[in-house]
């Protein structure tokens, strides 16, 4: 069971991530995209996933029972090669529904003081 005191906790990455053209091109190709000038909107998960998993590792979730419930993305501008991001991840909510734990984590990508992308992942920990 997730410790309710962790709701609202934010984990900020210790190092930054520089987006490379190769990373954008490889990600876009997997999706079948033909434009490699900007990253597909879902590209941000390739950066934020590690941060959110680090935060949740400390939460006590039983990963053998976790299934993915939902994902959404909000970008203030396209992600391009050369962007340098610091990522943070926050446990926004945790609740129990029908015996299952539902946990939502928001991860943000900042370039300096600019918030470029936010992703929300909702995970279901099956009873």
N, C-alpha and C positions, 0 to 999 in steps of 0.2 A: 504494500500500500504506500502510495506517495505521501510523504510528510507534508501536511497542509501548510506548514511554516515556509515551505519552499516556493509557494505561489508568490509571484512578484520578484523573486530572486533573478538577478541578471548576472550572466557570466560574460566578461569581455575578453576577447582573444588577446594574447600577449604579443602576437606578431601580426604584421599586415600581410595581405595577399595581393600580389600584382597579377592582373589579368593579362594573359598572353594571347597573341593572335592564334597561335597553335591550339590553345585550349578552346577558344571560341569556334574555330574551324572544325575541330574534332567533335565538339558537342553538337554543332549545327548539322554536321553530316549525319550523325546518328539519327537526328530527327527528320532527315530528308530535306532540310532547308538548303536553299541555294545562295542566300545572301550571307556573306561572312563578314560584312562591314561592322555589324553590331551583333551582340550576343542575343540568342533567343531569350524571351522573358524568363523561361524556366532555368536558364543558365545559373542564376543566383543560388540555386540549391546546391550546386557543385561546390560552392564556397561555404554556405551556411550550415550544411548538414553536419560537418565535423564539430562545429561549435555547439549546435543544439544537442548532439549526442554526448559531448563532454559534460554539458550541464545535466543531462538526464542520467548519465552514469552515476552521478552523486545522489540521485533522487531515490534510489532503492527500487526502481521499477524492475519487474521480472521480465526481462527481454524475451524469454522463451514464449511469453504469452502476448506479446505486442503485435498488433496489426495496424496498418496505416488506415486512418479514417478519412482524412481530407487534407488538401493542400491548396493554398492560394498565394498569389503574388501581387505586389503593388510596386511599380517602378515609377520614380519621378523623372527618370530619363533613361535612355538606352545605356547598357553597359558596353564599353568598348575596350579594345586592347590598350594597355597602359594604365587603366584605372588601378588605383592602389586603395584597397579596402581594409578597414578594421571591422570585424564582425562582433556583434553582441547577440546573446540569446537570452530570452526571458521566459520563464514559465508564467503564462498569462492566466491560466485557469486549470483547475483540477476538480473533477466531481465524480460521483458514483451514480451510474444509471443502470438499473436492472442487474446489479451486482458487478458490472464492468466499470473500470476506472477510465475516464475520458480526460486526457491531458492535452492542452494546447500550448504550443511553444511558438513565440514570435522571434524571428532572427532578423536583425537589421544590418545592412551594409552601409558604412559611412566612408565617404571620401573627404577627409578633413572634417569640416563641420556640416557637410552636405549629406543628408540621408538620401541614398540613391535607390535602395531596394529594401523591401520588407517581405518576409515570407512567413506564413503561418502553417504549422504542421499540427494536425490533430491525430493523436495516437489513442488507440483503444487497447487497454490491457484487459484481456478476456478473463472472466471469473473462473 
